[in-house]
Amino acid sequence: MKVRLPSPLASYTAGRREVEADATSVAALLEDLDRRYPGIRFRMIDEQDRVRPHIRIFVNRQKASSLAQALDPGDEVLVVAALSGG
């Protein structure tokens, strides 16, 4: 399935903002991305297995309800990183 990533995570994917992954849930998707691009999962998920506060994950343009949300092969996943600063 197609996964679109924010610019801050492109350093893990050799600059690519759109990558492919295989998974049946959001959690499995993040594990697959981490297998392909080591370290990327930790930038999105904290030590308690929760999505970090500045990250939003959308499946087919709807916010993912949980990491357990099921995925289909044709789904499109968008990861958004909030901007912060002063």
C-alpha positions as CSV (number, residue, x, y, z in Angstrom):
1,M,0.0,0.0,0.0
2,K,1.0,3.6,-0.5
3,V,2.3,5.5,2.5
4,R,3.0,9.3,2.3
5,L,5.3,10.7,4.9
6,P,6.1,14.2,6.1
7,S,9.3,15.9,5.3
8,P,10.9,15.4,8.7
9,L,10.7,11.6,8.3
10,A,12.2,11.6,4.7
11,S,15.7,11.4,6.2
12,Y,14.8,7.8,7.1
13,T,13.7,6.9,3.5
14,A,16.6,8.4,1.5
15,G,14.5,11.5,0.9
16,R,11.4,9.7,-0.4
17,R,8.1,11.1,0.8
18,E,6.0,8.3,-0.7
19,V,6.9,4.7,0.1
20,E,5.3,1.2,-0.2
21,A,4.4,-1.1,2.8
22,D,2.6,-4.3,3.4
23,A,0.4,-4.7,6.5
24,T,-3.0,-5.6,7.7
25,S,-3.2,-3.0,10.5
26,V,-1.7,0.4,11.3
27,A,0.5,-1.2,14.0
28,A,1.8,-3.8,11.5
29,L,2.3,-1.0,8.9
30,L,4.6,0.9,11.3
31,E,6.5,-2.3,12.1
32,D,6.9,-2.9,8.3
33,L,8.1,0.6,7.8
34,D,10.6,0.2,10.6
35,R,11.9,-3.0,9.1
36,R,12.4,-1.2,5.8
37,Y,13.6,2.1,7.3
38,P,15.2,1.4,10.7
39,G,14.3,4.0,13.4
40,I,11.3,5.5,11.6
41,R,8.7,3.9,14.0
42,F,10.3,5.5,17.1
43,R,9.8,8.9,15.5
44,M,6.0,8.2,15.3
45,I,5.3,5.9,18.3
46,D,6.5,6.5,21.9
47,E,7.8,4.0,24.5
48,Q,4.2,3.3,25.6
49,D,3.2,2.3,22.1
50,R,1.1,5.4,21.6
51,V,1.2,7.7,18.6
52,R,3.4,10.7,19.5
53,P,1.4,13.9,20.2
54,H,2.7,15.7,17.1
55,I,1.9,12.9,14.7
56,R,-1.4,12.1,13.0
57,I,-2.1,9.0,10.9
58,F,-4.8,9.0,8.3
59,V,-6.2,6.0,6.3
60,N,-8.0,6.9,3.1
61,R,-8.2,10.6,4.3
62,Q,-9.8,9.6,7.7
63,K,-8.0,9.8,11.0
64,A,-6.9,6.3,12.1
65,S,-9.0,5.3,15.1
66,S,-6.2,3.2,16.7
67,L,-3.1,1.3,16.0
68,A,-5.3,-1.8,15.7
69,Q,-7.2,-0.4,12.8
70,A,-7.4,-2.8,9.9
71,L,-5.9,-2.0,6.6
72,D,-6.6,-3.3,3.1
73,P,-3.9,-3.6,0.3
74,G,-5.4,-0.7,-1.7
75,D,-5.5,1.7,1.3
76,E,-3.6,5.0,1.2
77,V,-1.9,6.0,4.5
78,L,-0.9,9.6,5.2
79,V,1.4,10.5,8.1
80,V,1.2,14.1,9.2
81,A,3.6,15.8,11.5
82,A,2.4,19.0,13.3
83,L,4.6,22.1,13.2
84,S,5.6,23.8,16.4
85,G,7.6,26.7,17.4
86,G,7.4,30.2,18.6
